């Protein structure tokens, strides 16, 4: 159990207790695992081996699918075995594209959360990080990097969802215009207890950075 996982387990204790498997794995003996203790997941290892041996059908059909459906149904989710067996991955998605200084940056589209990487780079583009030095020795660089990450992660938590069900202002999220707005909250020399997500819906700059014209011209017009 590493440093950031231990508090996550501790803070999720009540939620984990609702499920026998999660309780057995993360709360052995009734207590949350601590930093340095061993997290054992033999059931997960068994499942992954079955998928390795049997391919996609070992996940979408058979015992594994039935176990997941049973758990989901018990919690009120109406998913069926047909939903699993008839599922088809959606591969034809246009990557998100932006620029960072002289580089063209490609990142994963929704429902993956690649937009927050682009957003962070758009903010950081305003700084000479090389001149500041590594964040391990420069307080200014550490402040800028950490506050940028907190802002982009706040937006990821709010907007990182499935565009098949929710309209996400993706063009605004990866725009330079929105980055300049969020940039106002960066490098203040303080660490607020809470960082709120922003509102990219007002950022209508749809200009594509150099190098992106042939990559996400269609994506910039899509409401996904």
Buried (B, 14 or more C-beta within 10 A) or exposed (E): BEEEEBEEBBEBBEEBEEBEEBBEBBBBEEEBBEEEEEEEEEEEEEBEEBBEEEEEEBBBBBEBBEEBBEEBEEEEEEEEBEBBEEEEEEEEBBBBBBBBEEEEBBBEBBBEBBBBBBBBBBBBBBBEBEEBEEBEEBEBBBBBBBBBBBBBBBBBEBBBEEBEEEEBBBBBBBBBBBBBBBBEBBBEEEEEEEBEBBEBEEBEEEEBBEBBEEBBEEBBEEEB
